[in-house]
């Protein structure tokens, strides 16, 4: 990312091989608007094209991750379409699904760092991460049904993260769960009691990821995503071909040499 983008509702910063994507509307608990979703999509697209970025850290500013859709921005609803026309509400909300899919499909490792609220669409972004680190007092849930609507685009990602049974419970009851429960049900990978331990867990996770070859991380992520719903034989064929490609790559030669020579590989330095 040689050209540093300027956004209104998010920030995108770079520290070495780590890109930090921060939701930056703290006065609204980082609630999502259409403009914000467009900016997130642009940032994710930039990251995907940046071969020097190895990890994306996703978090919210001001002590909250994301409070879902901004109700104030949703109050101005255009009139219904005429017969045969597409509802003008569809495209803006469908866009968020494309953004989640792009975030989910990033070749880089994605780490979500969650404090405060992570509900609705915010919960959807959490479910697209490879590693989820949460504070014990963070709050997760799907409150939209209580306001008469649903968080449609995040549902497939929630199901894949916690399974259909737990997804149904969260959606139907609109119950909020804390970070400890999120960790218990597999929504979170690590649960921390305070800010200091949260940052320490992040540092440990970044170190762990940076110890793996970027190409291997990208390939294994792609295989996991593509395996869903495919016949087992197809999955095994694709995985075998991917392994052969990695074994013939310079990364594999370097990784095996480093192992035998008892030294860190070049990407971990």
Secondary structure, 3 states (H helix, E strand, C coil): CCCCCCCCCEEEEEECCEEEEEECCHHHCCCECHHHHHHHHHHHHHHHCCCCCCEEEEEEHHHCCECCECHHHHCCCCCCCCCCCCCHHHHHHHHHHHHHHHHHCCCCEEEEEECCEEECHHHHHHHCCCEEEEECCCEEECCHHHHCCCCHHHHHHHHHHHCHHHHHHHHHHCCCEEHHHHHHCCCCCEEECCHHHHHHHHHHHHHHHHCCCHHHHHHHHHHHHHHCCCCHHHHHHHHHHHHHHHHCCHHHHHHHHHHHCCCCCHHHC
